[in-house]
């Protein structure tokens, strides 16, 4: 399913693919290896798996043809379309933009329906299911880590670049 927000078309669900577009197997995790969690929350991917080996911003990665892993600026445009100011959208390593987090989460009025899907540090070590959800972007920061978005019980959205690429986070694709 998809949702149009502003001028962008997004997938309405987190990815749950186990193979790259070329059919090759990729690394991904399911929270507690529970098939119900895969259905509800999607799979969790290390950044390099999500990007399918690319380091190019807006790469197709593991998204289907015609879609790509969103760049940091594309996620900022989503946040701005939901009412966040540009100055807040540009802030890094902080929570910002209330009530945009509430609008983008499951039950919010945007239709984006981001679940609090947790994260995995490596297979079998997953945390924060139902507490927080995290989305990778395809943009590397000057820290050497990818930018991500964080959602939790607050009404803000976090924008951080403090975690390594090895963490398994959710992926949403945006239409080319």
N, C-alpha and C positions, 0 to 999 in steps of 0.2 A: 504494500500500500504506500501511497505517496501523499504528501501535503504540500501545498503551495503557500509560502509565507513571503510576503513582499514579491520580489521578482524571481525568487528561488524556488526550485522544486526539490524537496528532500524525501528520502525514504522515511516512512513513519515508524519503522521498527529498526532495532539494532540488527546488524548482520548476524547470521548463524551458518555461514558457509564453512566447509571443511577443505575446500579445494580452491586454488587460484583459477582465474579465467582460462588458463591453458590446461587445466585438469590436474596439475601437480598438487600433492598434499601440502598443507601448510600447518604451522603450529597454532593451536588455539585451545582454549579451555572452556569447560562448562562448570559453573559454580557448583562445588561439591559433587561433580560428575552426575548430577541429577537431571534426567531428561526434561522434567517439568521446568527447571530453571532455564534450560536452553530455549524452550518454547516461550516462556514469559519474559526473559531478559536478554536473549541472544547469547552469542559466544563472546569470549574475551580474548583479545589478540595482542601479542607483543607488537610494537610499532613496526619492526622490520618485516614481520609476517604480513601485517595489514597493508604495508606498502609494497608487498611482493618483490622485495629487493631493490625497489627504486628509492632514490633520495630526492626526487624532483617534486617540488610543491605541486599540488593538485594532480598527482599521479592517479591512474586508474586503480592501482593496487589490487586488492581483492574484490573491488566493486565490479558489477557486471558491465558489459559494454554499454557506453553512453553515460556512464556515471563515474565519479571519482571520489577520492578521499578529500574532504574539504580542507582548503587552506585556512589559516588563522583569520585572514581578512574576511573570508566568506562567512565564518562563524560570527565574526563581529557584525557583519551586515545583517545576519539573522537576528542577533541581539538588538541591533538598532531598529530593525523592522518591528520588534516587539516593544519598543519604547525606551531602550537604553540610549543615553546620550553618547556621542562619539567620544567625548573626553573620558567617560567611564569605561566604554568598550576598550579603549586603548590602554587602560591600567593593567599591569601585570603583577602576578604573585599576590593576589588579594581577592577577596569577595567583593562584588560590585553589582549594581544595577537592579535593586529591588523594584518591582515585583517580577522581573523577567524570569527568574528561576522558577517561580510558581507557575507562570504562564507556559513554560516549556516542558514541565514535568507531566507525568501521567495525571490526568484529571484537569490539567490546565486548559485554558480556552484556545490555545494556539493550534492544537491538533498534532504537535510535534511528539508529545507523549513519551518523553524520556523517562525510563524506569530507573530506580535506584538499584543498579545491577552489580554493584561492588567491583572488586578488582582481584586479580591473581598475581602474586609475586612470582610464582612458578607453579607448575601442575600440582594440585593438591593443597596449596596454601592460598586460600582465597578469603577475603575479608569484606565487611561492610555491606553485605546484601541487605537491601531494604533500608539502609542507612545513608548510602551515597552512591552516585553513579558518575562515571567518568567517560569522556569522549576524547579520543585522539584527534588531532588535526595532522595534516601532512607537512606542516611548517616546523622546521627546526629553529630554535632560538639561538641566540649567541652563547647561551650556556652549554650548548651541545645536546640539549634535550628537546623533545618535541613539545609544542604547546598543546595543552589539553584544556577541556572544560570540566568543571566539577559542579555537581548538583547534590544537595542534601536537604534536610528538613527546613532550611531557611528559604527565604524568598529571593536570595541573591544567586548569581552565577559566579563561580570561581574561574579565573584564568591563570594557569600556573605552568611553569617550565622546569619544575624541580625534581621530577622523577625520571629515572632512566628508561630507555626504550624497551627494556626487558619486561616491564610490567605488562600484564594482560588487561587491557581496557576495552570498552565497547567501541564499535565503529558504526557510524552513520554515513551513508553515501549521499552525494548531491548530484543532481543531473547536470551534465555538460551544457 
